[in-house]
């Protein structure tokens, strides 16, 4: 006769694989970072008189600036991912709390990214201060990176516990 945990361990394996996919966004950052960088570009007209060598006419040049560099954003996600707090939380509060914190951090991080991105995509001009938007993006990438660390801890620890060697 199988115990309850013996019958449920396959469900936790599937849930753990799903959690691993949800945490994998940090590791797959190179795949989606270029598209994300393009969506966060701000086109700013820089006006003024620029005299060509002939001395005739005024020209206006357009230059493209990025709200935040994807390499910087990635660094914040990596810092968040590799902070060791998830293991301490797991040992103190258990698997379920660790997974809930992972979910909350990931949703918070992506929620902030969504708000910033939709604000820029809809109008092309931020309604908030550019510096504030940049730091919101840094914070959001830190949040979902840290959430990925909690997710990794939760699904690995849970499945290692459920699939122990029977010897």
C-alpha positions as a Python dict, from the first residue, in 0.01 Angstrom:
ca = {
    (1, 'X'): (0, 0, 0),
    (2, 'X'): (136, 341, -101),
    (3, 'X'): (135, 636, 127),
    (4, 'X'): (-19, 969, 38),
    (5, 'X'): (323, 1117, -45),
    (6, 'X'): (410, 827, -270),
    (7, 'X'): (100, 890, -481),
    (8, 'X'): (132, 1270, -488),
    (9, 'X'): (503, 1290, -568),
    (10, 'X'): (440, 1274, -943),
    (11, 'X'): (206, 1570, -917),
    (12, 'X'): (476, 1765, -735),
    (13, 'X'): (725, 1669, -1005),
    (14, 'X'): (500, 1816, -1274),
    (15, 'X'): (437, 2126, -1062),
    (16, 'X'): (812, 2155, -1003),
    (17, 'X'): (881, 2137, -1376),
    (18, 'X'): (623, 2411, -1430),
    (19, 'X'): (790, 2622, -1160),
    (20, 'X'): (1127, 2563, -1329),
    (21, 'X'): (988, 2693, -1656),
    (22, 'X'): (850, 2999, -1478),
    (23, 'X'): (1187, 3059, -1313),
    (24, 'X'): (1376, 3007, -1638),
    (25, 'X'): (1304, 3354, -1773),
    (26, 'X'): (1625, 3478, -1611),
    (27, 'X'): (1830, 3211, -1786),
    (28, 'X'): (1659, 3275, -2121),
    (29, 'X'): (1712, 3650, -2100),
    (30, 'X'): (1936, 3653, -2408),
    (31, 'X'): (1647, 3526, -2619),
    (32, 'X'): (1406, 3808, -2539),
    (33, 'X'): (1636, 4094, -2435),
    (34, 'X'): (1687, 4248, -2780),
    (35, 'X'): (1312, 4277, -2845),
    (36, 'X'): (1265, 4418, -2496),
    (37, 'X'): (1542, 4676, -2552),
    (38, 'X'): (1378, 4790, -2875),
    (39, 'X'): (1045, 4837, -2699),
    (40, 'X'): (1207, 5050, -2428),
    (41, 'X'): (1371, 5292, -2665),
    (42, 'X'): (1285, 5656, -2638),
    (43, 'X'): (1317, 5865, -2949),
    (44, 'X'): (1415, 6215, -2851),
    (45, 'X'): (1440, 6500, -3093),
    (46, 'X'): (1745, 6707, -3034),
    (47, 'X'): (1687, 7041, -3197),
    (48, 'X'): (1912, 7333, -3252),
    (49, 'X'): (2109, 7485, -3526),
    (50, 'X'): (2389, 7271, -3650),
    (51, 'X'): (2583, 7458, -3911),
    (52, 'X'): (2717, 7241, -4190),
    (53, 'X'): (3055, 7324, -4336),
    (54, 'X'): (2888, 7539, -4602),
    (55, 'X'): (2727, 7748, -4328),
    (56, 'X'): (2379, 7719, -4482),
    (57, 'X'): (2065, 7598, -4303),
    (58, 'X'): (1953, 7450, -3977),
    (59, 'X'): (1913, 7079, -3925),
    (60, 'X'): (1734, 6879, -3662),
    (61, 'X'): (1879, 6542, -3580),
    (62, 'X'): (1698, 6255, -3412),
    (63, 'X'): (1884, 6029, -3179),
    (64, 'X'): (1765, 5720, -3002),
    (65, 'X'): (1827, 5668, -2634),
    (66, 'X'): (1735, 5370, -2422),
    (67, 'X'): (1557, 5402, -2093),
    (68, 'X'): (1770, 5122, -1947),
    (69, 'X'): (2042, 4908, -2097),
    (70, 'X'): (1954, 4538, -2109),
    (71, 'X'): (2296, 4444, -1972),
    (72, 'X'): (2229, 4652, -1661),
    (73, 'X'): (1882, 4502, -1628),
    (74, 'X'): (2027, 4154, -1659),
    (75, 'X'): (2279, 4229, -1385),
    (76, 'X'): (1997, 4325, -1148),
    (77, 'X'): (1812, 4002, -1233),
    (78, 'X'): (2126, 3796, -1173),
    (79, 'X'): (2200, 3969, -842),
    (80, 'X'): (1843, 3897, -732),
    (81, 'X'): (1862, 3538, -850),
    (82, 'X'): (2179, 3448, -666),
    (83, 'X'): (2103, 3605, -328),
    (84, 'X'): (2091, 3313, -84),
    (85, 'X'): (1780, 3416, 111),
    (86, 'X'): (1554, 3154, -48),
    (87, 'X'): (1736, 2869, 125),
    (88, 'X'): (1701, 3035, 464),
    (89, 'X'): (1331, 3097, 406),
    (90, 'X'): (1283, 2736, 296),
    (91, 'X'): (1452, 2596, 607),
    (92, 'X'): (1267, 2832, 841),
    (93, 'X'): (917, 2848, 686),
    (94, 'X'): (896, 2553, 450),
    (95, 'X'): (825, 2475, 89),
    (96, 'X'): (488, 2641, 52),
    (97, 'X'): (602, 2979, 187),
    (98, 'X'): (908, 2972, -36),
    (99, 'X'): (692, 2904, -340),
    (100, 'X'): (445, 3181, -246),
    (101, 'X'): (727, 3431, -207),
    (102, 'X'): (862, 3321, -547),
    (103, 'X'): (523, 3380, -706),
    (104, 'X'): (476, 3718, -539),
    (105, 'X'): (821, 3844, -641),
    (106, 'X'): (786, 3724, -999),
    (107, 'X'): (438, 3872, -1044),
    (108, 'X'): (549, 4200, -885),
    (109, 'X'): (855, 4221, -1110),
    (110, 'X'): (666, 4149, -1429),
    (111, 'X'): (379, 4373, -1320),
    (112, 'X'): (614, 4669, -1293),
    (113, 'X'): (774, 4584, -1629),
    (114, 'X'): (425, 4571, -1783),
    (115, 'X'): (331, 4912, -1643),
    (116, 'X'): (654, 5073, -1765),
    (117, 'X'): (643, 4906, -2108),
    (118, 'X'): (277, 4988, -2175),
    (119, 'X'): (335, 5345, -2072),
    (120, 'X'): (616, 5376, -2326),
    (121, 'X'): (451, 5173, -2603),
    (122, 'X'): (120, 5359, -2586),
    (123, 'X'): (259, 5711, -2600),
    (124, 'X'): (627, 5679, -2679),
    (125, 'X'): (685, 5942, -2411),
    (126, 'X'): (694, 5850, -2044),
    (127, 'X'): (434, 6011, -1819),
    (128, 'X'): (663, 5956, -1522),
    (129, 'X'): (1010, 6088, -1466),
    (130, 'X'): (1265, 5898, -1676),
    (131, 'X'): (1492, 5838, -1377),
    (132, 'X'): (1202, 5694, -1179),
    (133, 'X'): (1110, 5463, -1469),
    (134, 'X'): (1470, 5345, -1497),
    (135, 'X'): (1489, 5259, -1126),
    (136, 'X'): (1148, 5093, -1139),
    (137, 'X'): (1284, 4871, -1416),
    (138, 'X'): (1596, 4791, -1214),
    (139, 'X'): (1379, 4705, -913),
    (140, 'X'): (1143, 4493, -1123),
    (141, 'X'): (1428, 4292, -1275),
    (142, 'X'): (1573, 4242, -929),
    (143, 'X'): (1229, 4123, -809),
    (144, 'X'): (1172, 3865, -1077),
    (145, 'X'): (1534, 3753, -1059),
    (146, 'X'): (1498, 3705, -684),
    (147, 'X'): (1166, 3529, -743),
    (148, 'X'): (1344, 3290, -979),
    (149, 'X'): (1587, 3203, -699),
    (150, 'X'): (1299, 3124, -465),
    (151, 'X'): (1130, 2918, -738),
    (152, 'X'): (1448, 2722, -802),
    (153, 'X'): (1484, 2651, -432),
    (154, 'X'): (1120, 2549, -391),
    (155, 'X'): (1096, 2304, -678),
    (156, 'X'): (1440, 2154, -626),
    (157, 'X'): (1402, 2105, -252),
    (158, 'X'): (1048, 1973, -283),
    (159, 'X'): (1132, 1719, -550),
    (160, 'X'): (1454, 1612, -384),
    (161, 'X'): (1254, 1541, -71),
    (162, 'X'): (983, 1350, -261),
    (163, 'X'): (1220, 1140, -472),
    (164, 'X'): (1471, 1029, -211),
    (165, 'X'): (1649, 706, -260),
    (166, 'X'): (1463, 423, -93),
    (167, 'X'): (1782, 256, 25),
}
